[in-house]
Amino acid sequence: MAKDSVKDASKKRKRDGSKSPSPLADPSSSKVTKSKSDKKEKKDKSEKKEKKDKSEKKEKKEKKEKKEKKEKSEDVEAADTSMADVDGDVEDVKMEVDVEGDSAMLSAALVAFAKPLAEGKLSKKVLKTTKKAAKTKALKRGVKEVVKALRKSPNYSTASKPDPKTLPLLILAADISPPDVISHLPVLAEDHGIPYIFVTSRAELGAAGATKRPTSVVMITPESAGKKKSKKEKKGEDGEKDKGLEKIKEDEEEFRSSYKDLIKEVVGITKALEV
């Protein structure tokens, strides 16, 4: 009986066209697969979101750091410029103090009888002419040599109008200590009618006179210009001699022109002081 009932049921299903239920068609199993896929998607989305958040945070942090660095550099630059301005002001003040101090020290270091004193353009002119005189062998250097030349020189004070081409010029350094080293030279020059002038630096006078040491006094003797010849000029071939002679003549002419202007100016200053 039981077998007959089973057969009847199967026949009935065949007639109706229905199939026996398969295990895959179970709704509970489809729900499980769907939930797994949803979880995976959610996980992927959350991971992507986390990555995005991290990258955004990193960008924000980098931007913040750059901004801070820029602000710091601007502050440092501003501080540097302010410090530079302060340093510049300090240097300007220091320079002013140094110049004032140097001028005060210079005036204090000069001998009391340094008159007339060549300053500014006249000082440059005196030193340039001295240099040219040394080149043409028309220069006496040092106290002994100058005293000897002064004593041997004629008395120009007796002449009504001395010739500036032959009139010597005494140049003394005013920064000599002790002053007694040169104090007798202006008197000796006046006795012989020879003009004289002081310069502020013995070092500059020595350099102009082609000496390695500072010089207290020099005397320009225009008459002896070009008379003494060096050993190099005496030796050599004819062509070299001609070139050398031409150069000597040029130097002499340049010296005489410069000396003529200088001696007139010094004589004029001396006369103005005497009045």
C-alpha positions as CSV (number, residue, x, y, z in Angstrom):
1,M,0.0,0.0,0.0
2,A,2.7,2.3,0.8
3,K,4.4,1.6,-2.5
4,D,1.3,2.5,-4.3
5,S,0.9,5.8,-2.5
6,V,4.5,6.8,-3.5
7,K,4.0,5.9,-7.1
8,D,0.7,7.9,-7.2
9,A,2.5,11.0,-5.8
10,S,5.3,10.8,-8.4
11,K,2.8,10.3,-11.2
12,K,0.9,13.3,-10.0
13,R,4.1,15.5,-10.0
14,K,4.9,14.4,-13.5
15,R,1.5,15.4,-14.7
16,D,1.7,18.8,-13.0
17,G,5.3,19.3,-14.5
18,S,6.8,20.0,-11.1
19,K,10.3,18.8,-10.2
20,S,11.7,17.6,-7.0
21,P,13.3,20.4,-5.1
22,S,17.1,20.6,-5.5
23,P,19.5,21.5,-2.7
24,L,20.9,24.5,-4.7
25,A,17.5,26.0,-5.0
26,D,17.5,26.4,-1.2
27,P,16.8,30.1,-0.3
28,S,18.9,29.9,2.8
29,S,22.1,29.0,0.8
30,S,21.6,32.0,-1.6
31,K,21.3,34.3,1.3
32,V,24.6,33.1,2.8
33,T,26.5,33.8,-0.5
34,K,24.9,37.2,-0.8
35,S,25.8,38.2,2.7
36,K,29.5,37.1,2.0
37,S,29.7,39.2,-1.1
38,D,28.2,42.2,0.7
39,K,30.7,41.9,3.5
40,K,33.6,41.8,1.0
41,E,32.3,44.9,-0.8
42,K,32.0,46.7,2.5
43,K,35.5,45.7,3.5
44,D,36.9,46.9,0.2
45,K,35.0,50.2,0.5
46,S,36.2,50.7,4.0
47,E,39.8,49.9,3.0
48,K,39.6,52.4,0.1
49,K,38.1,55.0,2.4
50,E,40.9,54.5,4.9
51,K,43.5,54.8,2.2
52,K,41.9,57.9,0.9
53,D,41.7,59.4,4.4
54,K,45.3,58.6,5.0
55,S,46.5,60.2,1.8
56,E,44.4,63.3,2.5
57,K,45.8,63.5,6.1
58,K,49.3,63.1,4.7
59,E,48.7,65.9,2.1
60,K,47.3,68.2,4.8
61,K,50.3,67.4,7.0
62,E,52.8,68.2,4.2
63,K,51.0,71.4,3.4
64,K,51.1,72.4,7.0
65,E,54.8,71.6,7.3
66,K,55.6,73.6,4.1
67,K,53.6,76.6,5.4
68,E,55.4,76.5,8.8
69,K,58.8,76.2,7.0
70,K,57.9,79.2,4.8
71,E,56.8,81.3,7.8
72,K,60.0,80.3,9.7
73,S,62.2,81.3,6.7
74,E,60.4,84.6,6.3
75,D,60.9,85.3,10.0
76,V,64.6,84.4,9.7
77,E,65.0,86.7,6.7
78,A,63.3,89.5,8.4
79,A,65.6,89.0,11.4
80,D,68.7,88.9,9.2
81,T,67.7,92.1,7.4
82,S,67.0,93.9,10.7
83,M,70.4,92.6,12.0
84,A,72.1,93.8,8.8
85,D,70.5,97.2,9.3
86,V,71.7,97.4,12.9
87,D,75.2,96.2,11.8
88,G,75.2,98.8,9.0
89,D,74.2,101.6,11.5
90,V,76.9,100.4,13.9
91,E,79.5,100.4,11.2
92,D,78.5,103.9,10.1
93,V,78.8,105.1,13.6
94,K,82.1,103.3,14.0
95,M,83.4,104.8,10.7
96,E,82.4,108.3,11.9
97,V,84.2,107.8,15.2
98,D,87.3,106.4,13.5
99,V,87.5,109.3,11.1
100,E,87.1,111.8,13.9
101,G,89.6,109.9,16.0
102,D,92.1,109.6,13.1
103,S,91.9,113.3,12.3
104,A,92.3,114.2,16.0
105,M,95.3,111.8,16.3
106,L,96.8,113.1,13.1
107,S,96.6,116.8,14.2
108,A,98.0,115.8,17.6
109,A,100.9,113.8,16.0
110,L,102.1,116.6,13.7
111,V,104.9,118.9,14.8
112,A,103.9,122.4,16.0
113,F,106.0,124.2,13.4
114,A,104.5,122.4,10.4
115,K,103.7,125.5,8.3
116,P,103.0,125.7,5.5
117,L,101.3,122.3,5.4
118,A,100.3,120.7,2.2
119,E,96.8,119.1,2.3
120,G,94.3,117.7,-0.1
121,K,95.2,118.4,-3.8
122,L,98.4,120.2,-3.0
123,S,99.6,117.2,-0.9
124,K,99.0,114.9,-3.9
125,K,100.8,117.4,-6.2
126,V,103.8,117.5,-3.9
127,L,104.1,113.7,-3.7
128,K,103.7,113.3,-7.5
129,T,106.4,115.8,-8.2
130,T,108.7,114.1,-5.7
131,K,108.1,110.8,-7.5
132,K,109.0,112.4,-10.8
133,A,112.1,114.1,-9.3
134,A,113.3,110.7,-8.0
135,K,112.9,109.2,-11.5
136,T,115.0,112.0,-13.0
137,K,117.7,111.8,-10.2
138,A,116.8,115.3,-9.0
139,L,116.2,114.3,-5.3
140,K,118.2,114.4,-2.1
141,R,116.9,112.2,0.7
142,G,117.5,112.1,4.5
143,V,118.7,114.8,7.0
144,K,122.4,114.4,6.3
145,E,122.2,114.5,2.5
146,V,119.7,117.4,2.6
147,V,121.8,119.5,5.1
148,K,124.9,119.0,2.9
149,A,122.9,120.1,-0.2
150,L,121.5,123.1,1.6
151,R,124.9,124.3,2.8
152,K,126.4,123.9,-0.7
153,S,123.5,125.7,-2.5
154,P,123.8,129.4,-3.3
155,N,121.9,132.1,-1.4
156,Y,118.7,132.6,-3.3
157,S,117.5,135.3,-0.9
158,T,119.8,137.9,-2.4
159,A,118.3,137.4,-5.8
160,S,115.5,139.8,-6.6
161,K,113.5,137.1,-8.5
162,P,114.9,133.5,-8.3
163,D,114.4,131.4,-11.4
164,P,111.8,128.6,-10.6
165,K,113.7,126.3,-13.0
166,T,116.8,126.2,-10.7
167,L,115.2,127.1,-7.3
168,P,115.3,124.0,-5.0
169,L,112.3,122.9,-2.8
170,L,112.6,121.4,0.7
171,I,109.8,118.9,1.6
172,L,109.5,117.8,5.3
173,A,107.3,115.2,7.0
174,A,105.2,116.7,9.8
175,D,104.7,113.5,11.8
176,I,108.3,113.3,13.1
177,S,109.1,112.5,16.7
178,P,111.1,114.0,18.3
179,P,110.7,117.2,16.3
180,D,114.3,118.2,16.9
181,V,115.3,115.8,14.1
182,I,114.1,118.4,11.5
183,S,113.5,121.6,13.5
184,H,116.7,123.2,12.3
185,L,116.0,122.5,8.6
186,P,113.3,125.2,8.0
187,V,115.7,127.8,9.5
188,L,118.6,126.7,7.3
189,A,116.3,126.8,4.2
190,E,115.2,130.3,5.1
191,D,118.8,131.5,5.4
192,H,119.5,130.3,1.8
193,G,116.2,131.6,0.5
194,I,114.9,128.1,-0.3
195,P,111.1,127.5,0.0
196,Y,109.9,124.6,2.0
197,I,106.6,122.8,2.7
198,F,105.4,120.1,5.1
199,V,103.4,116.9,4.2
200,T,101.4,114.9,6.8
201,S,103.1,111.5,6.4
202,R,106.7,110.4,6.4
203,A,105.7,107.0,5.0
204,E,104.1,108.6,1.9
205,L,107.1,110.9,1.5
206,G,109.4,107.9,1.6
207,A,107.3,106.0,-1.0
208,A,107.2,109.0,-3.3
209,G,111.0,109.4,-3.0
210,A,111.5,105.7,-4.1
211,T,112.8,104.5,-0.8
212,K,111.6,101.5,1.2
213,R,111.7,103.3,4.6
214,P,109.7,106.4,5.8
215,T,111.6,109.6,5.1
216,S,111.7,112.7,7.3
217,V,112.9,115.1,4.6
218,V,113.7,115.3,0.9
219,M,114.9,118.2,-1.3
220,I,114.1,118.6,-5.0
221,T,117.1,120.0,-6.9
222,P,115.9,120.7,-10.5
223,E,119.4,121.6,-11.8
224,S,120.6,117.9,-11.3
225,A,117.6,116.5,-13.2
226,G,118.8,114.0,-15.9
227,K,122.6,114.5,-15.2
228,K,123.2,111.3,-13.4
229,K,122.8,108.2,-15.5
230,S,122.4,104.7,-14.2
231,K,124.7,101.8,-15.2
232,K,121.9,100.2,-17.3
233,E,121.6,103.4,-19.3
234,K,125.4,103.6,-20.0
235,K,125.5,100.0,-21.2
236,G,123.6,98.4,-24.1
237,E,123.2,98.8,-27.9
238,D,122.7,102.0,-29.8
239,G,119.0,101.3,-30.5
240,E,118.3,100.7,-26.8
241,K,120.3,103.8,-25.9
242,D,118.2,106.0,-28.2
243,K,115.0,104.6,-26.7
244,G,116.4,105.2,-23.2
245,L,117.4,108.8,-24.0
246,E,114.0,109.6,-25.4
247,K,112.3,108.2,-22.3
248,I,114.7,110.2,-20.1
249,K,113.9,113.4,-22.0
250,E,110.2,112.8,-21.7
251,D,110.5,112.2,-18.0
252,E,112.6,115.4,-17.6
253,E,110.1,117.5,-19.5
254,E,107.2,116.1,-17.4
255,F,109.1,116.7,-14.2
256,R,110.1,120.3,-15.1
257,S,106.5,121.2,-16.1
258,S,105.1,119.7,-12.8
259,Y,107.8,121.3,-10.7
260,K,107.3,124.7,-12.2
261,D,103.6,124.7,-11.2
262,L,104.4,123.4,-7.7
263,I,107.2,125.8,-6.9
264,K,105.0,128.8,-7.8
265,E,102.2,127.5,-5.6
266,V,104.5,126.9,-2.6
267,V,106.2,130.3,-3.0
268,G,102.8,131.9,-3.1
269,I,101.7,130.2,0.1
270,T,104.9,131.1,1.9
271,K,104.5,134.7,1.0
272,A,100.9,134.7,2.2
273,L,102.0,133.3,5.6
274,E,104.7,136.0,5.9
275,V,102.2,138.8,5.5
